[in-house]
Amino acid sequence: MREGLYARLHVDPGADRRAARQIEIHLEVPGFRSMQSREQLTRGAADRRPECCEALAGAGLDEGSANHQVDLALGLAPGDQPPQAFGRFEAVRPNELWTGDALHGPKIAGRKAYLFCFLDDHSRAVMAARWGYFEDSVRLAAALRPALAARGVPESIYVDNGSAFVDAALKRAAARLGIKITHSAPGRPQGRGKIERFFRIVREQFLVEIGDGAGVKDLAAMNALFTAWYETVYHARPHGETGQPPIQRWQAGAPFPVPSAAQLREAFLWAEWRLVRKDATIKLFGGVYETGPELAGRKVELVFDPFDMTVIEVRWNGTPCGTAVPQHISRHSHPKARPETLAGPPPETGIDYLAVIAAEHKAARAQRIRYDALAPSQDQPGGSEQARQ
C-alpha cells in the first residue's frame, strides 16, 4: 500500500449473511478525507468482486492490495472465489442415474457394520443396499451385483472418491456393463444430497430402533430387517420432494432390461496383468501358474474369482487362451477378499487330548525294561561274588 494512502472496506456487522452486503470505501489522504458510497456495490457484492477491486485500484491501490482488501471484506481467504450457487438436479427418468455411498452403522455381533447403498436419482427408490463388515470393493460388489440383476443397469452412477468407489474392480464391472462412473470433486459434495438425506432417514427411523446392535444376531438378520423396513415403509410413503412413493415412481419407467448371469459373472471377475516368463510360467500373489508355451514373453490378462484363485483364466489381446495350471499356490483368495465370517474355534470332539497322551506315556513307561532288576541283589547266594567277577 502506498505511503500516505489508507484504504479499507467496511461490512455492516449487523447485516444478515444472506442479505446484500453494504460496502463503503474510505479513502484517507494527507490533507483530504472523503467517503464514497457506491450504489452499484450494495447488492450482491460477492458476485461483483471485480467491481470492488476496480474501485480500490482507481483510488491508488495496486492490484494485489485491492484483491486482498476485497477478500478480507467478503470473508474469503486470499485467492478464493465467491460462493457459487448450485441449481437443483434430478434425472429425467428411472435408471438414468444411481447415486451411491457408504454409511457407518452400529456394531453387529461385536463388529462394526457398514451399509453400501445406491439410490435411483429420479425416484429416490433404493436400488441396492447391503450391510457388511468391511467398507471395501468386495462388499460393494456384494451390494451392487444382485441389484443389477433385479433392477437393471443404470446409465451412470455418481459416487465419491472412497477407496471402494475408485477400485479397479468397480471400473472393470462398469466398463463391461456400459455404466459411466462419475466421481464428485474432493471437498465438494454437492450432488449427493439425495442419498445424504436418505441416510438421515435411515438414522432417524431405522438405526434408532437398532440401537447399539446388541439385539441383532448377525449380518443376515440386519440385512433382513433393513430390507423389510425400506420396502415396507420407505418405498411405500410419498416422498417429500416428488410427492410419490419412491417405488411407484421408479416402476413407472418399467420394464428395465437386465443383464444375463453370464454377463454379470464376467463383469464382476477381477483381473491382473502379468508378463509370462521364458519358462511359460507366471507369478500371481505368491503363486506360480503354468501357461501355454506360445505365450512366453507376452503380457497377458489373468481373470479370476477373488475368492477362488485356483482357477485363473488367461487372455491375450482379449482372446481366451485357456486356464493357467497351478504349480504352487500360496493363497487361495485375493489379499483384498477378506471373508466376513471369521473362522471360529474347532468343534469339540469330547476327547481329552492331554489325558490320552498322559495315559500313553504311563503305559510306555510301565513296559520299559528295567536293567537294574536283571542284576542279582546282594542278599542272593553268590551275588556279591558274581558281581566281583
Secondary structure as a PSIPRED ss2 file (coil, helix, strand):
# PSIPRED VFORMAT (PSIPRED V4.0)

   1 M C   1.000  0.000  0.000
   2 R C   1.000  0.000  0.000
   3 E C   1.000  0.000  0.000
   4 G C   1.000  0.000  0.000
   5 L C   1.000  0.000  0.000
   6 Y E   0.000  0.000  1.000
   7 A E   0.000  0.000  1.000
   8 R E   0.000  0.000  1.000
   9 L E   0.000  0.000  1.000
  10 H E   0.000  0.000  1.000
  11 V E   0.000  0.000  1.000
  12 D C   1.000  0.000  0.000
  13 P C   1.000  0.000  0.000
  14 G C   1.000  0.000  0.000
  15 A C   1.000  0.000  0.000
  16 D C   1.000  0.000  0.000
  17 R C   1.000  0.000  0.000
  18 R C   1.000  0.000  0.000
  19 A C   1.000  0.000  0.000
  20 A C   1.000  0.000  0.000
  21 R C   1.000  0.000  0.000
  22 Q C   1.000  0.000  0.000
  23 I E   0.000  0.000  1.000
  24 E E   0.000  0.000  1.000
  25 I E   0.000  0.000  1.000
  26 H E   0.000  0.000  1.000
  27 L E   0.000  0.000  1.000
  28 E E   0.000  0.000  1.000
  29 V E   0.000  0.000  1.000
  30 P C   1.000  0.000  0.000
  31 G C   1.000  0.000  0.000
  32 F E   0.000  0.000  1.000
  33 R E   0.000  0.000  1.000
  34 S E   0.000  0.000  1.000
  35 M E   0.000  0.000  1.000
  36 Q E   0.000  0.000  1.000
  37 S E   0.000  0.000  1.000
  38 R C   1.000  0.000  0.000
  39 E H   0.000  1.000  0.000
  40 Q H   0.000  1.000  0.000
  41 L H   0.000  1.000  0.000
  42 T C   1.000  0.000  0.000
  43 R C   1.000  0.000  0.000
  44 G C   1.000  0.000  0.000
  45 A H   0.000  1.000  0.000
  46 A H   0.000  1.000  0.000
  47 D H   0.000  1.000  0.000
  48 R H   0.000  1.000  0.000
  49 R H   0.000  1.000  0.000
  50 P H   0.000  1.000  0.000
  51 E H   0.000  1.000  0.000
  52 C H   0.000  1.000  0.000
  53 C H   0.000  1.000  0.000
  54 E H   0.000  1.000  0.000
  55 A H   0.000  1.000  0.000
  56 L H   0.000  1.000  0.000
  57 A H   0.000  1.000  0.000
  58 G H   0.000  1.000  0.000
  59 A C   1.000  0.000  0.000
  60 G C   1.000  0.000  0.000
  61 L C   1.000  0.000  0.000
  62 D C   1.000  0.000  0.000
  63 E H   0.000  1.000  0.000
  64 G H   0.000  1.000  0.000
  65 S H   0.000  1.000  0.000
  66 A H   0.000  1.000  0.000
  67 N H   0.000  1.000  0.000
  68 H H   0.000  1.000  0.000
  69 Q H   0.000  1.000  0.000
  70 V H   0.000  1.000  0.000
  71 D H   0.000  1.000  0.000
  72 L H   0.000  1.000  0.000
  73 A H   0.000  1.000  0.000
  74 L C   1.000  0.000  0.000
  75 G C   1.000  0.000  0.000
  76 L C   1.000  0.000  0.000
  77 A C   1.000  0.000  0.000
  78 P C   1.000  0.000  0.000
  79 G C   1.000  0.000  0.000
  80 D C   1.000  0.000  0.000
  81 Q C   1.000  0.000  0.000
  82 P C   1.000  0.000  0.000
  83 P C   1.000  0.000  0.000
  84 Q C   1.000  0.000  0.000
  85 A C   1.000  0.000  0.000
  86 F C   1.000  0.000  0.000
  87 G C   1.000  0.000  0.000
  88 R C   1.000  0.000  0.000
  89 F C   1.000  0.000  0.000
  90 E C   1.000  0.000  0.000
  91 A C   1.000  0.000  0.000
  92 V C   1.000  0.000  0.000
  93 R C   1.000  0.000  0.000
  94 P C   1.000  0.000  0.000
  95 N C   1.000  0.000  0.000
  96 E C   1.000  0.000  0.000
  97 L E   0.000  0.000  1.000
  98 W E   0.000  0.000  1.000
  99 T E   0.000  0.000  1.000
 100 G E   0.000  0.000  1.000
 101 D E   0.000  0.000  1.000
 102 A E   0.000  0.000  1.000
 103 L E   0.000  0.000  1.000
 104 H E   0.000  0.000  1.000
 105 G E   0.000  0.000  1.000
 106 P E   0.000  0.000  1.000
 107 K E   0.000  0.000  1.000
 108 I E   0.000  0.000  1.000
 109 A C   1.000  0.000  0.000
 110 G C   1.000  0.000  0.000
 111 R E   0.000  0.000  1.000
 112 K E   0.000  0.000  1.000
 113 A E   0.000  0.000  1.000
 114 Y E   0.000  0.000  1.000
 115 L E   0.000  0.000  1.000
 116 F E   0.000  0.000  1.000
 117 C E   0.000  0.000  1.000
 118 F E   0.000  0.000  1.000
 119 L E   0.000  0.000  1.000
 120 D E   0.000  0.000  1.000
 121 D C   1.000  0.000  0.000
 122 H C   1.000  0.000  0.000
 123 S C   1.000  0.000  0.000
 124 R C   1.000  0.000  0.000
 125 A C   1.000  0.000  0.000
 126 V E   0.000  0.000  1.000
 127 M E   0.000  0.000  1.000
 128 A E   0.000  0.000  1.000
 129 A E   0.000  0.000  1.000
 130 R E   0.000  0.000  1.000
 131 W E   0.000  0.000  1.000
 132 G E   0.000  0.000  1.000
 133 Y C   1.000  0.000  0.000
 134 F C   1.000  0.000  0.000
 135 E C   1.000  0.000  0.000
 136 D C   1.000  0.000  0.000
 137 S H   0.000  1.000  0.000
 138 V H   0.000  1.000  0.000
 139 R H   0.000  1.000  0.000
 140 L H   0.000  1.000  0.000
 141 A H   0.000  1.000  0.000
 142 A H   0.000  1.000  0.000
 143 A H   0.000  1.000  0.000
 144 L H   0.000  1.000  0.000
 145 R H   0.000  1.000  0.000
 146 P H   0.000  1.000  0.000
 147 A H   0.000  1.000  0.000
 148 L H   0.000  1.000  0.000
 149 A H   0.000  1.000  0.000
 150 A H   0.000  1.000  0.000
 151 R H   0.000  1.000  0.000
 152 G C   1.000  0.000  0.000
 153 V C   1.000  0.000  0.000
 154 P C   1.000  0.000  0.000
 155 E C   1.000  0.000  0.000
 156 S E   0.000  0.000  1.000
 157 I E   0.000  0.000  1.000
 158 Y E   0.000  0.000  1.000
 159 V E   0.000  0.000  1.000
 160 D C   1.000  0.000  0.000
 161 N C   1.000  0.000  0.000
 162 G C   1.000  0.000  0.000
 163 S C   1.000  0.000  0.000
 164 A C   1.000  0.000  0.000
 165 F C   1.000  0.000  0.000
 166 V C   1.000  0.000  0.000
 167 D C   1.000  0.000  0.000
 168 A H   0.000  1.000  0.000
 169 A H   0.000  1.000  0.000
 170 L H   0.000  1.000  0.000
 171 K H   0.000  1.000  0.000
 172 R H   0.000  1.000  0.000
 173 A H   0.000  1.000  0.000
 174 A H   0.000  1.000  0.000
 175 A H   0.000  1.000  0.000
 176 R H   0.000  1.000  0.000
 177 L H   0.000  1.000  0.000
 178 G C   1.000  0.000  0.000
 179 I C   1.000  0.000  0.000
 180 K E   0.000  0.000  1.000
 181 I E   0.000  0.000  1.000
 182 T E   0.000  0.000  1.000
 183 H E   0.000  0.000  1.000
 184 S C   1.000  0.000  0.000
 185 A C   1.000  0.000  0.000
 186 P C   1.000  0.000  0.000
 187 G C   1.000  0.000  0.000
 188 R C   1.000  0.000  0.000
 189 P C   1.000  0.000  0.000
 190 Q C   1.000  0.000  0.000
 191 G C   1.000  0.000  0.000
 192 R C   1.000  0.000  0.000
 193 G H   0.000  1.000  0.000
 194 K H   0.000  1.000  0.000
 195 I H   0.000  1.000  0.000
 196 E H   0.000  1.000  0.000
 197 R H   0.000  1.000  0.000
 198 F H   0.000  1.000  0.000
 199 F H   0.000  1.000  0.000
 200 R H   0.000  1.000  0.000
 201 I H   0.000  1.000  0.000
 202 V H   0.000  1.000  0.000
 203 R H   0.000  1.000  0.000
 204 E H   0.000  1.000  0.000
 205 Q H   0.000  1.000  0.000
 206 F H   0.000  1.000  0.000
 207 L H   0.000  1.000  0.000
 208 V H   0.000  1.000  0.000
 209 E H   0.000  1.000  0.000
 210 I H   0.000  1.000  0.000
 211 G C   1.000  0.000  0.000
 212 D C   1.000  0.000  0.000
 213 G C   1.000  0.000  0.000
 214 A C   1.000  0.000  0.000
 215 G C   1.000  0.000  0.000
 216 V C   1.000  0.000  0.000
 217 K C   1.000  0.000  0.000
 218 D C   1.000  0.000  0.000
 219 L H   0.000  1.000  0.000
 220 A H   0.000  1.000  0.000
 221 A H   0.000  1.000  0.000
 222 M H   0.000  1.000  0.000
 223 N H   0.000  1.000  0.000
 224 A H   0.000  1.000  0.000
 225 L H   0.000  1.000  0.000
 226 F H   0.000  1.000  0.000
 227 T H   0.000  1.000  0.000
 228 A H   0.000  1.000  0.000
 229 W H   0.000  1.000  0.000
 230 Y H   0.000  1.000  0.000
 231 E H   0.000  1.000  0.000
 232 T H   0.000  1.000  0.000
 233 V H   0.000  1.000  0.000
 234 Y H   0.000  1.000  0.000
 235 H C   1.000  0.000  0.000
 236 A C   1.000  0.000  0.000
 237 R C   1.000  0.000  0.000
 238 P C   1.000  0.000  0.000
 239 H C   1.000  0.000  0.000
 240 G C   1.000  0.000  0.000
 241 E C   1.000  0.000  0.000
 242 T C   1.000  0.000  0.000
 243 G C   1.000  0.000  0.000
 244 Q C   1.000  0.000  0.000
 245 P C   1.000  0.000  0.000
 246 P H   0.000  1.000  0.000
 247 I H   0.000  1.000  0.000
 248 Q H   0.000  1.000  0.000
 249 R H   0.000  1.000  0.000
 250 W H   0.000  1.000  0.000
 251 Q H   0.000  1.000  0.000
 252 A C   1.000  0.000  0.000
 253 G C   1.000  0.000  0.000
 254 A C   1.000  0.000  0.000
 255 P C   1.000  0.000  0.000
 256 F C   1.000  0.000  0.000
 257 P C   1.000  0.000  0.000
 258 V C   1.000  0.000  0.000
 259 P C   1.000  0.000  0.000
 260 S C   1.000  0.000  0.000
 261 A H   0.000  1.000  0.000
 262 A H   0.000  1.000  0.000
 263 Q H   0.000  1.000  0.000
 264 L H   0.000  1.000  0.000
 265 R H   0.000  1.000  0.000
 266 E H   0.000  1.000  0.000
 267 A H   0.000  1.000  0.000
 268 F C   1.000  0.000  0.000
 269 L C   1.000  0.000  0.000
 270 W E   0.000  0.000  1.000
 271 A E   0.000  0.000  1.000
 272 E E   0.000  0.000  1.000
 273 W E   0.000  0.000  1.000
 274 R E   0.000  0.000  1.000
 275 L E   0.000  0.000  1.000
 276 V C   1.000  0.000  0.000
 277 R C   1.000  0.000  0.000
 278 K C   1.000  0.000  0.000
 279 D C   1.000  0.000  0.000
 280 A C   1.000  0.000  0.000
 281 T E   0.000  0.000  1.000
 282 I E   0.000  0.000  1.000
 283 K E   0.000  0.000  1.000
 284 L E   0.000  0.000  1.000
 285 F C   1.000  0.000  0.000
 286 G C   1.000  0.000  0.000
 287 G E   0.000  0.000  1.000
 288 V E   0.000  0.000  1.000
 289 Y E   0.000  0.000  1.000
 290 E E   0.000  0.000  1.000
 291 T C   1.000  0.000  0.000
 292 G C   1.000  0.000  0.000
 293 P H   0.000  1.000  0.000
 294 E H   0.000  1.000  0.000
 295 L H   0.000  1.000  0.000
 296 A C   1.000  0.000  0.000
 297 G C   1.000  0.000  0.000
 298 R C   1.000  0.000  0.000
 299 K E   0.000  0.000  1.000
 300 V E   0.000  0.000  1.000
 301 E E   0.000  0.000  1.000
 302 L E   0.000  0.000  1.000
 303 V E   0.000  0.000  1.000
 304 F E   0.000  0.000  1.000
 305 D E   0.000  0.000  1.000
 306 P C   1.000  0.000  0.000
 307 F C   1.000  0.000  0.000
 308 D E   0.000  0.000  1.000
 309 M E   0.000  0.000  1.000
 310 T E   0.000  0.000  1.000
 311 V E   0.000  0.000  1.000
 312 I E   0.000  0.000  1.000
 313 E E   0.000  0.000  1.000
 314 V E   0.000  0.000  1.000
 315 R E   0.000  0.000  1.000
 316 W E   0.000  0.000  1.000
 317 N C   1.000  0.000  0.000
 318 G C   1.000  0.000  0.000
 319 T E   0.000  0.000  1.000
 320 P E   0.000  0.000  1.000
 321 C E   0.000  0.000  1.000
 322 G E   0.000  0.000  1.000
 323 T E   0.000  0.000  1.000
 324 A E   0.000  0.000  1.000
 325 V E   0.000  0.000  1.000
 326 P E   0.000  0.000  1.000
 327 Q E   0.000  0.000  1.000
 328 H E   0.000  0.000  1.000
 329 I C   1.000  0.000  0.000
 330 S C   1.000  0.000  0.000
 331 R C   1.000  0.000  0.000
 332 H C   1.000  0.000  0.000
 333 S C   1.000  0.000  0.000
 334 H C   1.000  0.000  0.000
 335 P C   1.000  0.000  0.000
 336 K C   1.000  0.000  0.000
 337 A C   1.000  0.000  0.000
 338 R C   1.000  0.000  0.000
 339 P C   1.000  0.000  0.000
 340 E C   1.000  0.000  0.000
 341 T C   1.000  0.000  0.000
 342 L C   1.000  0.000  0.000
 343 A C   1.000  0.000  0.000
 344 G C   1.000  0.000  0.000
 345 P C   1.000  0.000  0.000
 346 P C   1.000  0.000  0.000
 347 P C   1.000  0.000  0.000
 348 E C   1.000  0.000  0.000
 349 T C   1.000  0.000  0.000
 350 G C   1.000  0.000  0.000
 351 I C   1.000  0.000  0.000
 352 D C   1.000  0.000  0.000
 353 Y H   0.000  1.000  0.000
 354 L H   0.000  1.000  0.000
 355 A H   0.000  1.000  0.000
 356 V H   0.000  1.000  0.000
 357 I H   0.000  1.000  0.000
 358 A H   0.000  1.000  0.000
 359 A H   0.000  1.000  0.000
 360 E H   0.000  1.000  0.000
 361 H H   0.000  1.000  0.000
 362 K H   0.000  1.000  0.000
 363 A H   0.000  1.000  0.000
 364 A H   0.000  1.000  0.000
 365 R H   0.000  1.000  0.000
 366 A H   0.000  1.000  0.000
 367 Q C   1.000  0.000  0.000
 368 R C   1.000  0.000  0.000
 369 I C   1.000  0.000  0.000
 370 R C   1.000  0.000  0.000
 371 Y H   0.000  1.000  0.000
 372 D H   0.000  1.000  0.000
 373 A H   0.000  1.000  0.000
 374 L H   0.000  1.000  0.000
 375 A C   1.000  0.000  0.000
 376 P C   1.000  0.000  0.000
 377 S C   1.000  0.000  0.000
 378 Q C   1.000  0.000  0.000
 379 D C   1.000  0.000  0.000
 380 Q C   1.000  0.000  0.000
 381 P C   1.000  0.000  0.000
 382 G C   1.000  0.000  0.000
 383 G H   0.000  1.000  0.000
 384 S H   0.000  1.000  0.000
 385 E H   0.000  1.000  0.000
 386 Q H   0.000  1.000  0.000
 387 A H   0.000  1.000  0.000
 388 R H   0.000  1.000  0.000
 389 Q C   1.000  0.000  0.000
